[in-house]
């Protein structure tokens, strides 16, 4: 499976029930921010969490781009902070 390929919502590559890749990445970052009462998360911290969960930097970047387009997140020009809108 390519890095940027995401399984359909509610499925995994093996067919089991699961959140899709972008939802899982979003949830990891959202939960981290919520537990710490933050409005933004440092990009490098998000990247470390996502890599630890087995995702790639490509998947994180694609996820961020999708959520920015949906106006759920914003990212500063230097890509150091992921902010919840």
PERA-V552171 format. One record per residue. RES is the residue in one letter. PHI is phi as a letter, one per 30 degrees, with the letter a starting at -180 (* if undefined). NEAR is the number of other ideal C-beta (glycine too) atoms within 12 Angstrom. Layout:
res->[RES RES]
phi->[PHI PHI]
near->[NEAR NEAR]
This chain:
res->[X X X X X X X X X X X X X X X X X X X X X X X X X X X X X X X X X X X X X X X X X X X X X X X X X X X X X X X X X X X X X X X X X X X X X X X X X X X X X X X X X X X X X]
phi->[* d e c d c d e e i b c e d j d d a d d e d d d d e d d d d d e d d d c h c c b b e e d d d d d d d d d d j c c d d d d d d d e e d d d d d i c b b b d e d h c b c c d d]
near->[14 12 17 18 15 28 22 16 14 14 16 17 14 9 10 10 12 18 21 24 33 33 25 26 38 34 23 31 38 26 17 26 24 15 12 14 10 19 15 23 35 22 25 17 22 39 28 18 28 33 18 15 22 14 32 22 21 21 32 38 24 25 38 32 21 23 27 22 15 16 12 21 31 21 29 16 8 9 21 16 23 37 24 24 14]
